[in-house]
Amino acid sequence: MSERFDRGAEVRKAVLGEDHVERAEASKTDLDAPFQTLITEGAWGTVWASDGISDRERSMLTLALLAALGNFEEIAMHIRATVRTGASKQDVLEAFQHVAIYAGVPRANQALKIAKETYAKMEQETASGGR
């Protein structure tokens, strides 16, 4: 693999957590292997690896963009990543308030619903000593 892929894999683990990445890698097939390489190099090895903005800021941007575009299926994953990126619950709220104004209240509302559910699950997992 390329240097960008290796850096991307490292950043992906740092942001999403090793458990998440290991599960994703274990479920990779011949069909999606090229796609996984693309996102590892492009998203993680280029965009997330850049030192142009902080991981906190990048996390907020990612959550806002996912919500604004209606890509709700990845919001929970990126809410979980805030533990490692440093984006606080208040940061997430601020990002989704921007979504409400610039992209629509229904999308921000759905994103907040997912965030609340995810934070609740995370708190339960922490209380029970799970992941």
GIURCOR-V608486 format. One record per residue. N is the residue number from 1. RES is the residue in one small letter. PSI is psi in whole degrees, -180 to 180 (999 if undefined). BURIAL is b if it has 9 or more other C-alpha atoms within 8 Angstrom, else e. Layout:
n:N res:RES psi:PSI burial:BURIAL
n:N res:RES psi:PSI burial:BURIAL
This chain:
n:1 res:m psi:169 burial:e
n:2 res:s psi:166 burial:e
n:3 res:e psi:-38 burial:e
n:4 res:r psi:-38 burial:b
n:5 res:f psi:-47 burial:b
n:6 res:d psi:-44 burial:b
n:7 res:r psi:-41 burial:b
n:8 res:g psi:-42 burial:b
n:9 res:a psi:-40 burial:b
n:10 res:e psi:-47 burial:e
n:11 res:v psi:-42 burial:b
n:12 res:r psi:-45 burial:b
n:13 res:k psi:-40 burial:b
n:14 res:a psi:-36 burial:b
n:15 res:v psi:-48 burial:b
n:16 res:l psi:-18 burial:b
n:17 res:g psi:145 burial:b
n:18 res:e psi:-38 burial:e
n:19 res:d psi:-46 burial:e
n:20 res:h psi:-48 burial:b
n:21 res:v psi:-41 burial:b
n:22 res:e psi:-42 burial:e
n:23 res:r psi:-42 burial:e
n:24 res:a psi:-43 burial:e
n:25 res:e psi:-38 burial:e
n:26 res:a psi:-28 burial:e
n:27 res:s psi:0 burial:e
n:28 res:k psi:139 burial:b
n:29 res:t psi:177 burial:e
n:30 res:d psi:-32 burial:e
n:31 res:l psi:-46 burial:e
n:32 res:d psi:1 burial:e
n:33 res:a psi:-45 burial:b
n:34 res:p psi:-36 burial:e
n:35 res:f psi:-42 burial:e
n:36 res:q psi:-38 burial:b
n:37 res:t psi:-44 burial:b
n:38 res:l psi:-50 burial:b
n:39 res:i psi:-31 burial:b
n:40 res:t psi:-43 burial:b
n:41 res:e psi:-47 burial:b
n:42 res:g psi:-60 burial:b
n:43 res:a psi:-50 burial:b
n:44 res:w psi:-39 burial:b
n:45 res:g psi:-17 burial:b
n:46 res:t psi:-64 burial:b
n:47 res:v psi:-58 burial:e
n:48 res:w psi:-25 burial:b
n:49 res:a psi:-14 burial:b
n:50 res:s psi:144 burial:e
n:51 res:d psi:18 burial:e
n:52 res:g psi:-33 burial:e
n:53 res:i psi:165 burial:e
n:54 res:s psi:161 burial:e
n:55 res:d psi:-34 burial:b
n:56 res:r psi:-49 burial:b
n:57 res:e psi:-42 burial:b
n:58 res:r psi:-38 burial:b
n:59 res:s psi:-46 burial:b
n:60 res:m psi:-44 burial:b
n:61 res:l psi:-44 burial:b
n:62 res:t psi:-48 burial:b
n:63 res:l psi:-42 burial:b
n:64 res:a psi:-43 burial:b
n:65 res:l psi:-42 burial:b
n:66 res:l psi:-46 burial:b
n:67 res:a psi:-46 burial:b
n:68 res:a psi:-35 burial:b
n:69 res:l psi:-2 burial:e
n:70 res:g psi:22 burial:e
n:71 res:n psi:66 burial:b
n:72 res:f psi:-23 burial:b
n:73 res:e psi:-19 burial:e
n:74 res:e psi:-2 burial:e
n:75 res:i psi:-46 burial:b
n:76 res:a psi:-43 burial:b
n:77 res:m psi:-42 burial:e
n:78 res:h psi:-25 burial:b
n:79 res:i psi:-45 burial:b
n:80 res:r psi:-35 burial:b
n:81 res:a psi:-20 burial:b
n:82 res:t psi:-24 burial:b
n:83 res:v psi:-34 burial:e
n:84 res:r psi:-23 burial:e
n:85 res:t psi:-19 burial:b
n:86 res:g psi:2 burial:e
n:87 res:a psi:125 burial:b
n:88 res:s psi:171 burial:e
n:89 res:k psi:-38 burial:e
n:90 res:q psi:-40 burial:e
n:91 res:d psi:-44 burial:b
n:92 res:v psi:-44 burial:b
n:93 res:l psi:-45 burial:b
n:94 res:e psi:-43 burial:e
n:95 res:a psi:-44 burial:b
n:96 res:f psi:-26 burial:b
n:97 res:q psi:-38 burial:b
n:98 res:h psi:-41 burial:b
n:99 res:v psi:-45 burial:b
n:100 res:a psi:-45 burial:b
n:101 res:i psi:-44 burial:e
n:102 res:y psi:-17 burial:e
n:103 res:a psi:-13 burial:b
n:104 res:g psi:137 burial:b
n:105 res:v psi:-43 burial:b
n:106 res:p psi:-39 burial:e
n:107 res:r psi:-43 burial:b
n:108 res:a psi:-40 burial:b
n:109 res:n psi:-45 burial:b
n:110 res:q psi:-41 burial:b
n:111 res:a psi:-42 burial:b
n:112 res:l psi:-38 burial:b
n:113 res:k psi:-47 burial:e
n:114 res:i psi:-43 burial:b
n:115 res:a psi:-46 burial:b
n:116 res:k psi:-46 burial:e
n:117 res:e psi:-42 burial:e
n:118 res:t psi:-45 burial:b
n:119 res:y psi:-40 burial:b
n:120 res:a psi:-44 burial:e
n:121 res:k psi:-42 burial:e
n:122 res:m psi:-41 burial:b
n:123 res:e psi:-40 burial:e
n:124 res:q psi:-45 burial:e
n:125 res:e psi:-41 burial:b
n:126 res:t psi:-43 burial:b
n:127 res:a psi:-33 burial:e
n:128 res:s psi:-1 burial:e
n:129 res:g psi:9 burial:e
n:130 res:g psi:-169 burial:e
n:131 res:r psi:999 burial:e
